[in-house]
Amino acid sequence: MRWREARRSDNIEDQRGTSIPRGVRVGGMGGLGVLLLAVVAMLMGVDPRVLFQERPMVDSPYVSTPPSQGTGGPVSANDELRDFVSVVLADTEDVWQAVFEGARQTYEPPKLVLFSQAVESACGFAESATGPFYCPIDRKVYLDLSFFEELSTRFGAPGDFAQAYTIAHEVGHHVQNLLGITQKTHALRSRLSPEEANQVSVRVELQADCLAGVWANLAQRTRLVLDNADIEEGLRATSALGDDRIQRRAQGYVVPESFTHGSAAQRMHWFRQGLGRGDPEACDTFRINQP
């Protein structure tokens, strides 16, 4: 990607090097479970923090180590990655602001929180193992930069555009939130069986993939940010993060009924759809007949 001369975003909260106090972890729950519980609370009109007040608190082994430069400062080894992330975030801001203005709407950009090992969001406590995520309650994207190394080594999807795709995907969830799609789908999932709810989750995630493709199309059209190898990097990342690929690698077999993000083929299709069309209207993953 051509990014070094581009604009940087100021909407970065760098929490790396800030220790998570021991005792904040919710007993018996990982980060994803807490996030789901918080979403349910939000739909019921309950402050999610109330649900956690009376739960037993257990020491968490995921405590960040303060950097040598001083508590709360950025980790110097990741300064270039932080710079890169701020450029990608700025580019999503420019693209989606233009799209929303074209629809006579206002785009409110998300904050992107960088953390190490664990973080406390408005949706609850989450560990790095959760991966990058978007919290619709505080409208923030959360990212541990170590995920980029995991994306390369564990998932076999190296490259700066693969990294940019993961950010654009989470920003896609922010776009869904601003458009009211997040609220509607959460309400729908609460009325469905687990298998049917998973299918809704898949369609939400595939739409975020498509919106990431829309961003890439419009960024390339206006600022020529992509190199020849970038598209292949993006497709490799969407394929590597398919539920079937992850399940087969983790357990040796695939359970389609438990998919939450979509298969490798589905994710590649919808990323291509957004990339080829450059139009959010092309991202209707909720229609009856879809790949």
N, C-alpha and C positions, 0 to 999 in steps of 0.2 A: 504494500500500500504506500501511496505517496502522502505522508502525513506530517513530516517534520516541520514544514513551513506553515502549517495550518493553524487556525485559531484554537486556543485552549479554553475549555469551559471552567467557570468559577464554581460550578455546582458540585464540587467534590468535597466530601467530608472524610478526611483521612484519620481514621481511628486506629491505625496500626500502631503498636507500641503502647496502647492503652489497655491496661489489665482489666479483665472481667472479674469482678469480685467473686471470691468463692462463696458458694451457697446460693447462687442465682439460678442454677439449673433446676428445672421442674422435674421432680422425681418420677421415674418411669417413662419419660418421654424424650424422644430425640427432637431435633430442631424442626423436622417436617411435621411431626405430630402436633407440636405447639402451634405451628403456623396454621394447620387445618382447624385446630380448636379455636384459634383467634378469629378465623374467618367465619366460623359458625356463630361465634358470639357477636360479631359485627352484624350478621344478618338478623340476629334476634334483638338487635338494639341494645346490647349489653357491652359495657366497657370491658374489653378482653382482659385487662389487668386484674379485674375483680376475680376472674376464674382462677387466678394463680395465687392469690393472697393466702388462702388457707391450706395450700398444698405443702407437703413436707419438702424442705429444701436439702439438697445433697451437694456435697462438695463436687465441683467440676474439675476434671483434670485438664480442661482446655482453658488455660490461663496464659495470655500473651506475655511475652518477655519484653520489658521496656528496652528500647534501643539505647545504645551507649551514649547517644547525643543528648538524651534527656527524655523524660516521660512525656508521651504524647506526640513526639516528633515523628516524621516519616522515616521509614527504613531505607537507608541510602542505597542498598543493593537493588531496590525496586524503583528507584527514582525514574528511570527511563520508562518502565512499564506504567508508572503513574502518569507520566507525561503523555504516553500513548493513549491511555484510557481517557484522559481529559480531552484529547483531540477527537477521539471517536464520539464521546458524549457531546462535544460541541457540534459535531457534524450532524448527529441525530437531532439536536436542537434546531439547527438551521433548516434541515429538511422538513421536520414535522411542523415547525412554525409556518413555513411556506404552505404546506398542505392544509393546515387548519385555517390559515388566512384565506386561502382559495375557497374554502367552504364557509367563510364568514364566521369562523369560530376562533376561540383563543386557546393557544397551546401553552400550558403551564409545564415547563420542563421539570423532570424529576431530579432529586438529589441522588448522587451516587456515593455510597458509603464504602470506603475501603477498610477492611478489617483483617486481623490475623487470628486464625484458629477458632474464634468464637465471637459472637456479637449479640447484643440485646436490641431488637427492633420493636416497633410498635405491635408487630405480630407475634412477638415472643422471642425466646432465646433460640439461637441457631448456631450450629457448629460448621466448620469448613466443609465437612462431609456432605452437608446439604447441597453444596454447590451454589452458584450464583442464583439469587432469587429476588423477586420484586414483592414488596409489601404494599398492598393497596390501601392500608389504613394510614400510613405516614407518607405514602407515595414516594418511596425511596427504593433504589436498586442497591443490593448488597453484594459485594464481591471480595473474596479473598484472592489476591493475585497469584497465590500458589496453584489455583485452579488451572491457570494457563499452562503450567508445567505438566499437570496431570492430563490436560487435554492433549498435549503433545506425546507424552510417554505412555500413558495408560490407554488412551483412546486412539492414538495414532493419527492425530489431526493437528500437526504443527502449523505455524505460520501466523503472521499478524492479522490476516483477514479472518482466519478461523477465530481468533480472539475477538476481533471486532464484531463478528457475527453473534457471539454469545452476549455481548453488551447490547447489540441492536435487538436481539430477541427479547431481553428483559425490558428494554424500552418499549418494545411492541406491547408488552403486558400493560405498561403505563398508558399507552395510547388506548388500549381496550378499556382501561379503567376510566379515562377521561370521557370516552364515548358511551359509558354506561353498560358496556358488554360484560364486564367483570361481575357487576351486581346481578345482572339478569341470569347469567349462567350459574352463579353460586346459588341463587334462589331455585333455579331449575334442578340442580344437582341434589338439593335437600329433599326433593320430592320423588327421587328416583331410587331404584335398587342400586347396590354397589356397582354391578356390571354396567348398568346404564349410565350411572354417574361417571364412571371411568371413560365411557365413550364421549361424554360431554367434555371432560378434561382433555381428552385427546384433541378434540376439535378446537378448543381454546389454544392449546399449545401449537397446533399446526397453523392456526391463524397468526400467532406471534412469529412463527417461522416465515410466513408469507410477508408479514409486515417488515421483517428484517430484510427480506429480498427487495421490497419496495424502497426501503431506505438506501440500499446499495445501488439500485437503479438510478434514483434521483440524485444521489451524491455523485455518481459517475457522470451523469448527464450534465450537471452544473459545474463540477469541480475536477473531474477526471482523476479521481482518487485511486482507481484500481489499476494494478499491473496485470499482465497476461495470466499469471499463475494464481491470481487471487480467487477467481471464481471456482477453480478446482479445490482450493483450500476450503472455501465455504461449503461446497458440496460434500467434501470429505468429512467436515465437522458435523453437518446435519446427519449424514449417514452413520457416523461413529456413535452419535448420541441417540440413535433409534432404540426404542425399547427392546426390540428383538435382538439387536446386536448386544446390548448390555446384558439382557437376561441369559443369552447363550454363553456369553463370556463368564458370567458370575455363577450360573448353576447348570449349564450344559444343555438346557432346553428352554423352550419359549412358551409362555402362557399369554396368548393374545388378549384374553378377557381381563387381564390385569394391567394392560397398557395404560399409561397416563399421558405419554407424550407423542405416541405414534411410532410406527415402524420406520426403519431406515428409508424405505421406498417412499412412504408418505411424507416424511420430513423433507426429503430431497425434492419431491414433486412440488410441494407448496412453497419452498424457498425459490425454486425455479419459476414458479408462477408469479410471485411478487417481483423477482428480478427481471423477468421478461416483460411484464406489463407496466411496472412502476406506478400502479394505481391501487389504492386500498380497496376499491370496489371489486377488484379481482380476488380478494381474500375472503370470500364467503365460504368458509369451511363448514358452515352449518346447513348447507343445502342437503337435500336427501341423498342425491347421487354424487358421491365423491370418491376419489381413490382411497 
